C-alpha cells in the first residue's frame, strides 16, 4: 500500500474550526471525507502544539554523533589540504564508516567548503617582522601623506592571456564543440613588459621595457619619467617615491641617482605586493585591454597606453585614500598576506575606474 498524501494546511484548519463549532469527530469526517482517525489525530496535535502546521521530524538517526562531527571539523581545520576520501579513511580507522557525501554535508553545515588554494609570496619570519614594522610606523599617517606618494611597479601583459577563465552553457558531451572551447597559443601569443606609476591625483607615465630590464634600463626609465610624472600630477616638492626591493631598484647606481636628485624613497618591506595599490591598477588595466582583443603586440601596447590614460583620477584617489585599511589588515593578519594580494579581487567595480569616450 502506497503512502497517503498529507492533508493541506487549509483542510486541517477547517477541521479545527468545525471542532470548535461543536461538531463531532464523525460529523467532521463525513462532511470533509477524511478518515475519523485522521481527524482525531489533527485535533489532538492542535491541542498540544497550538498549530496545524507539520512540525519538524527527527528523520533517520545521524551516522555521526555531535562529538564525532566536532572531531571531523577539528581534523579538517588542522589539515585544510586533506581530501574527502582521506577523511573517510581516517574515520573508518576510528570505527566510524561514512560516505563522502556525509562528510561533505557535515562540513557544509559547519561553513567549510572546498576552495582553490590561493597562491601567495613566501613569507619568512624576517618578512613578517618588516611588514608589521612598516604597518606600525605608518599607521598614524593620514590621507595627506599617502596622497603625496608616487607608486610604481612593473608588470607583464600578454597578448591573449593564458590565465583567463571563460564559462559556457553546454550539455554533457559538448565540451569540445568549437563554440564551447577557448583557443590558446603558447606563451600567451607574446607579451610586453611595462613600468608605470600613479598617485592619488591620477596616472603617471607608462613606459614599455625593451627586452630584459637591467639596472641601467631602470635608471633611464626613472630619469625620463619620474620627475615629469610628479610635476604633471601636481605632487609639489615633498612627494615620496615608492618602489619594491627588486635588485635593480636597490642597485648602487639607482640609489646614487635618487640621492643626487633629492628624491625621498619610501622604505618598503620585501614580499609585499598587497601593500602596493598599483597591483589593483594592473589588474584593471589588463582586464580593459583584453576586452578590446588586441591582435598584435604593437596594438597591445597602444591599447595599454589608451586604457591607462582613461583611468579616472577620482578612482585613483579612492584607492589611495583607503590605504590605511591595508595596514590594519597586515596588523590583524600578524604580518601574513592579506586579502589585498588577490589580483582578481577589485576594491571597486572596474567600470568605475575607467572613463569611456562616447562613440561619434
C-alpha angles and dihedrals in degrees: 000000000000124000113270119240117255116250118252121254091244092056091048090052090052089053091053092046092051091048091051090051089061101259118148124242092252093051092049091048092051095045097048098033091237124137113261092234090055092051090050092050093050093049091047093051091048092054091051102040103021094229140080094211114112110259122225113276125221094235124190117343111264118253091222123054120222089259091051091050091052090049090050092051092048090051093053094044092052092044106031092170095058115118126235091245092052090051090054090050092050091050091047090053087056091052100263118114115196136155128249089250091057091051090050093049092050093049092046090051088057093048097257118133133170111258136171111265111247117236114231140167116280107255120199126191092268090053092051090050095051092045091053091046091051091050093048094046093051102034092099094050112113130214091273091066096048092047087062094056120103106209120206142177145144128247139180118227121191126217096237102006124229101212098061119114125209125191122207136186110239143145126247111285094025097093094113097042105127089239090058099047132082114218116230135191130202116275091003092288092291131310145221130223118227134193116201143166137196142173137196089276095058146287123323130198123332110203128189115226115219113217122326110348115236128187090265090054091049091049091052091051091052093046093051101038114021104075095033089055092048091051093046091050092049096237093151122208104308098062125136127222120221125202133152125246098265109150090244090055094049096042119129095247092053093046091051093051093048090051093048091048089049093234114158112224123209111237104242132201115231122247093023111127089142089067093056112081091199087078087071089050091054091052093052092044092054092047093051094044095048090049087064091054102224113210101204139016095261090055090045090057092046093051091048091055092047096047092044091056090046093063107111119240089225090061091050091052092048090052094049096042089060093055095110089066088065091055091049090049091053090050092048090048090050091239097314125126115292133212089265090075093070103101091196091061118087124210085211138000111296090227089062089058099059133064110216118206116230117253113250 
